[in-house]
Amino acid sequence: MNSIVTYFKESYIELKERVTWPTMPELQKLTTIVLVSLAIITIVILIMDQLSKLAIIDMFYGNI
């Protein structure tokens, strides 16, 4: 039981004193990069999905 308490105390100290947290401008910049990347990847996957759907429809039903 004592080792669990020691673990949590050391974890708290490490998070408080040893971790370098990003500043607010850095955090905003990185969040923007993530959101833009997410939007681009979503659009690419949407296009691929629509193209594969059209290909499958054409393969099974021919030219409609």
MODELLER restraints for C-alpha pairs under 7 A, 6 or more apart:
rsr = mdl.restraints
at = mdl.atoms
